[in-house]
Amino acid sequence: MKTKILILFALLINLKFASGQILIESVETAEPIKVSSYDSAFNFPTEKNQSFQQLVGQDIMVLPTKKNSYKGYKDFYMKPREGAKAYKPADFDEYSSDYNELKGKVFEIIDLEKEKNATNPNAYFKLKRKDNSDIVYLKCDFTFLNLYKSLIVLGYYIKQENKILNKRYTIAESFFEQDNLIKHKAIEHTDDVWTCVDIVYDDLLFSFVAKFRNMHGELVACKYNFDSYSGLDYKIKETMSK
């Protein structure tokens, strides 16, 4: 019996070394930085607790704006560094991107890169243009709020759209003469329940516009800024009525 036990023990030892694996790891490696996933609750970061890294993997659209229509778009670069050549430079300013080249274009944010060989390196979104695969760099900065007004994260847009699309509303009488953007036809059934049927970006008003239709097929519209109906909340109220 003793001999059998010794043989069994030897077999177990040999089996351990035969099948065992050496774990390879770096003991001193720092823990990876934890970045919370993007929940579409904000467009571009404006606060320190909102991370640019969260936007990697998201699609963004360049919106037409009045200011950009005659000044072009700033901070789209061919390389991730200060002073780099502008992407699709405008004829009148080599440091601005041409308005018609960028408006309405969609880019995927594929990475976040730091400027190399700089004392105070800036961060840049690495973008991939969806219609032709161009690689472009967009500077990240909490102070560039005017720039981000001309950009929208499509995930954020969809989340905001879902808040009102296909929902029913009552609209105050004063709205139809004072605020309705569709002026060519008088509205006869103002006391109807209205359904939000679409949200579009108007490139003449340089604004998002919400459209509402009633059961008689009449259509009205107003500016919409995702936080409110541009101050018209007291005139447009959600209802459960059919």
Buried (B, 14 or more C-beta within 10 A) or exposed (E): EEEEEEEEEEEEEEEEEEEEEEEEEEEEEEEEEEEEEBEBEBBBBEEEEBBBBBBBEBBBBBBBBEEBEEBBBBBBBBBBBEEBEBBBBBEEEEBBBBBEBBBEBBBBBBBBBEBEEEEEBBBBBBBBBBEEEBBBBBBBBEEBEEBBBBBBBBBBBEBBBEEBBEBBBBBBEEBBEEBBBBEEEEBEEBEBBBBBEBBEBEBEEBBBBBBBBBEEEBBBBBBBEBEEBBEBEEBBEEEEEE
